[in-house]
Amino acid sequence: MLTDRLADPRFALGVFRPSVLREVAAERVELLRLLRHAGAGTVAALVGAQAVGVATTALGAAATGWLVGAVTRSDRFAEVLGPLLAVVGVVLVDRVAQVALVVPSASAARRVDGAVRRMVRRIALAPDGIGHLDDAEFRDDVERACDLGVGWRTRSPGGAAVGQLGGE
């Protein structure tokens, strides 16, 4: 049909179809559910550090606006010092929050990965016999679930779960 050839594929819904969006959201929720294995304190630290990062984004914009306004209105450095210190303070708090994310992110990912490996072992040992271990599809699933990456690449369920919160 002529209209099909004239239609620009960039304007098609594609991945923005409601069914695809629901599927992606469901996968993301499943990844977030894995964080229950990370421990409440670790997850609280992750969420807290992310909340500080979000707050400093808004505060940084406000402090920068205050600084620009003070610079344009004032001839004296003393009148600009307060807004300047506010900007520096917001940037420092944001950097501290980002540094504070490192340890809880790694800890949460490690704990989730351990829990997933325990689940995989339980599933692998559940059936009688070892015939299911020869199944290529089963082996691929086990390999994907336990893939911790090689070298610089880290691709694990724990890393994916932490990544949903913006960490790692």
C-alpha positions as CSV (number, residue, x, y, z in Angstrom):
1,M,0.0,0.0,0.0
2,L,1.3,3.5,-0.9
3,T,0.6,5.0,2.5
4,D,2.7,2.3,4.2
5,R,5.7,3.2,2.1
6,L,5.3,6.9,2.8
7,A,4.9,6.5,6.5
8,D,8.0,7.5,8.4
9,P,8.9,4.6,10.8
10,R,10.3,7.1,13.3
11,F,6.7,8.3,14.0
12,A,5.4,4.8,14.8
13,L,4.7,4.0,18.5
14,G,7.1,1.0,18.6
15,V,8.4,0.7,22.1
16,F,6.0,3.3,23.3
17,R,2.9,1.1,22.8
18,P,1.1,0.6,26.1
19,S,1.5,-3.1,26.0
20,V,5.3,-2.8,25.7
21,L,5.4,-0.1,28.4
22,R,3.5,-2.3,30.8
23,E,5.8,-5.2,30.1
24,V,8.9,-3.1,30.7
25,A,7.4,-1.7,33.9
26,A,6.6,-5.2,35.1
27,E,10.2,-6.3,34.5
28,R,11.5,-3.2,36.4
29,V,9.2,-4.0,39.4
30,E,10.5,-7.6,39.4
31,L,14.1,-6.3,39.6
32,L,13.1,-3.9,42.4
33,R,11.6,-6.8,44.3
34,L,15.0,-8.5,44.4
35,L,16.2,-5.7,46.7
36,R,14.3,-7.4,49.5
37,H,17.4,-9.7,49.7
38,A,19.7,-6.7,50.2
39,G,18.5,-5.8,53.7
40,A,16.4,-2.9,54.9
41,G,19.4,-0.8,56.1
42,T,21.2,-1.1,52.8
43,V,18.1,-0.3,50.8
44,A,17.4,2.7,53.1
45,A,20.9,4.0,52.5
46,L,20.5,3.6,48.8
47,V,17.1,5.4,48.8
48,G,18.4,8.1,51.1
49,A,21.5,8.9,49.1
50,Q,19.4,9.0,45.9
51,A,16.9,11.3,47.6
52,V,19.7,13.6,48.6
53,G,20.9,13.6,45.0
54,V,17.4,14.5,43.7
55,A,17.1,17.3,46.3
56,T,20.5,18.8,45.6
57,T,19.6,19.0,41.9
58,A,16.7,21.3,42.7
59,L,18.6,23.1,45.4
60,G,21.5,23.6,43.1
61,A,19.3,25.3,40.5
62,A,17.8,27.6,43.2
63,A,21.3,28.4,44.7
64,T,22.7,29.1,41.3
65,G,19.8,31.5,40.5
66,W,20.4,33.2,43.9
67,L,24.1,33.5,43.0
68,V,23.5,34.9,39.6
69,G,21.0,37.4,41.0
70,A,23.4,38.5,43.7
71,V,26.3,38.9,41.2
72,T,24.2,41.1,38.9
73,R,22.9,43.3,41.7
74,S,26.0,43.7,43.8
75,D,29.3,45.4,43.5
76,R,30.7,43.9,46.7
77,F,32.1,40.4,47.2
78,A,30.7,40.2,50.7
79,E,27.2,40.4,49.3
80,V,27.9,37.6,46.9
81,L,29.6,35.4,49.4
82,G,26.4,33.9,50.9
83,P,25.0,32.7,47.6
84,L,28.4,31.4,46.5
85,L,28.8,29.4,49.7
86,A,25.3,28.0,49.2
87,V,26.2,26.8,45.7
88,V,29.5,25.2,47.0
89,G,27.6,23.6,49.9
90,V,25.0,22.1,47.6
91,V,27.7,20.7,45.3
92,L,29.6,19.2,48.2
93,V,26.5,17.6,49.7
94,D,25.7,16.1,46.3
95,R,29.2,14.7,45.9
96,V,29.1,13.2,49.4
97,A,25.8,11.6,48.6
98,Q,27.3,10.1,45.4
99,V,30.3,8.7,47.3
100,A,28.0,7.4,50.0
101,L,26.2,5.4,47.3
102,V,29.2,3.3,46.5
103,V,29.4,0.9,49.5
104,P,25.6,0.3,49.8
105,S,25.3,-0.3,46.0
106,A,28.1,-2.9,46.0
107,S,26.7,-4.5,49.2
108,A,23.1,-4.7,47.9
109,A,24.2,-6.1,44.5
110,R,26.4,-8.7,46.2
111,R,23.6,-9.8,48.5
112,V,21.0,-10.0,45.7
113,D,23.4,-11.9,43.5
114,G,24.0,-14.4,46.4
115,A,20.2,-14.8,46.9
116,V,19.7,-15.4,43.2
117,R,22.5,-18.0,43.1
118,R,20.8,-19.8,46.1
119,M,17.5,-19.8,44.2
120,V,19.1,-21.2,41.1
121,R,20.8,-23.9,43.1
122,R,17.5,-24.8,44.7
123,I,15.8,-25.0,41.3
124,A,18.7,-27.0,39.8
125,L,18.6,-29.5,42.7
126,A,14.8,-29.8,42.9
127,P,14.1,-32.4,40.2
128,D,15.1,-36.1,40.6
129,G,18.1,-37.0,38.5
130,I,20.4,-34.8,36.5
131,G,18.8,-35.0,33.1
132,H,17.5,-31.4,33.3
133,L,21.1,-30.2,33.6
134,D,21.8,-31.4,30.1
135,D,19.1,-29.2,28.7
136,A,20.7,-26.3,26.8
137,E,17.9,-23.9,27.6
138,F,18.2,-24.6,31.3
139,R,21.9,-24.1,31.2
140,D,21.6,-20.8,29.4
141,D,19.1,-19.6,32.0
142,V,21.4,-20.6,34.9
143,E,24.3,-19.0,33.1
144,R,22.4,-15.7,32.7
145,A,21.2,-15.7,36.3
146,C,24.7,-16.2,37.6
147,D,26.6,-14.1,35.1
148,L,28.8,-11.7,37.2
149,G,30.6,-10.4,34.2
150,V,34.2,-10.7,33.1
151,G,36.7,-8.0,33.8
152,W,35.2,-4.5,33.5
153,R,31.7,-5.8,32.6
154,T,29.3,-6.5,35.4
155,R,26.0,-7.9,34.4
156,S,24.3,-9.5,37.3
157,P,20.8,-9.5,38.7
158,G,22.0,-7.6,41.8
159,G,23.6,-4.9,39.6
160,A,20.4,-4.6,37.6
161,A,18.3,-4.3,40.8
162,V,20.5,-1.6,42.2
163,G,20.5,0.1,38.8
164,Q,16.8,0.6,39.0
165,L,17.4,2.9,41.9
166,G,20.0,4.8,40.0
167,G,23.0,3.2,41.8
168,E,26.0,1.4,40.5
